[in-house]
């Protein structure tokens, strides 16, 4: 995921965090708080699930935030 902030300095720095994630997804997906990159912890297995959901929050240095649902 990518979020941008036009502010300069600390207020323009964006950090990512998981706001909501299913237990199934938390065992498999990882979010990099600096880059917003979502990576797999292991290979996908269709028999375990064909859909994974999480809600990612992006927050700037000034405390403003927004969320996005990732499926």
C-alpha positions as CSV (number, residue, x, y, z in Angstrom):
1,X,0.0,0.0,0.0
2,X,1.1,3.6,-0.6
3,X,0.1,6.8,1.2
4,X,1.5,10.2,0.5
5,X,1.6,13.4,2.6
6,X,2.6,16.7,1.1
7,X,3.9,18.1,4.4
8,X,7.6,18.5,4.9
9,X,9.7,17.1,7.7
10,X,8.3,14.8,10.4
11,X,4.7,15.7,9.6
12,X,5.2,14.2,6.0
13,X,6.5,10.9,7.2
14,X,4.0,8.1,6.9
15,X,4.0,4.9,9.0
16,X,1.8,1.9,8.4
17,X,0.1,-0.4,10.8
18,X,-2.6,-3.1,10.9
19,X,-5.9,-1.8,12.2
20,X,-7.9,-5.0,11.6
21,X,-6.8,-8.4,10.4
22,X,-8.4,-11.8,10.4
23,X,-6.6,-14.5,12.3
24,X,-6.2,-16.5,9.1
25,X,-4.5,-13.5,7.4
26,X,-2.3,-12.7,10.4
27,X,-0.6,-16.1,10.2
28,X,0.3,-15.5,6.6
29,X,0.7,-11.8,5.8
30,X,3.2,-9.2,7.1
31,X,3.2,-5.5,6.8
32,X,6.3,-3.4,6.7
33,X,5.6,-0.3,8.9
34,X,8.1,1.9,7.0
35,X,7.3,1.0,3.3
36,X,3.7,-0.3,3.4
37,X,4.9,-3.5,1.6
38,X,2.7,-6.5,2.3
39,X,4.6,-9.8,2.1
40,X,3.8,-13.5,2.5
41,X,5.3,-15.4,5.4
42,X,4.9,-18.7,3.6
43,X,3.3,-20.0,0.3
44,X,-0.4,-19.7,-0.3
45,X,-2.5,-22.8,0.1
46,X,-5.9,-22.7,-1.6
47,X,-7.2,-25.4,0.7
48,X,-6.6,-23.2,3.7
49,X,-8.3,-20.2,2.2
50,X,-8.9,-18.3,-1.0
51,X,-9.4,-14.8,0.4
52,X,-7.5,-12.8,3.0
53,X,-8.6,-9.5,4.5
54,X,-6.9,-6.8,6.5
55,X,-7.3,-3.1,7.2
56,X,-4.2,-1.0,7.0
57,X,-3.8,2.4,8.6
58,X,-1.4,5.1,7.4
59,X,-0.5,7.8,9.9
60,X,1.6,10.9,9.3
61,X,3.9,12.5,11.9
62,X,1.2,15.0,12.8
63,X,-1.2,12.3,13.9
64,X,-3.5,12.4,10.9
65,X,-4.5,8.9,9.6
66,X,-6.6,7.1,7.1
67,X,-7.4,3.4,6.5
68,X,-7.8,1.1,3.6
69,X,-9.2,-2.4,3.3
70,X,-7.0,-4.9,1.5
71,X,-8.5,-8.1,0.2
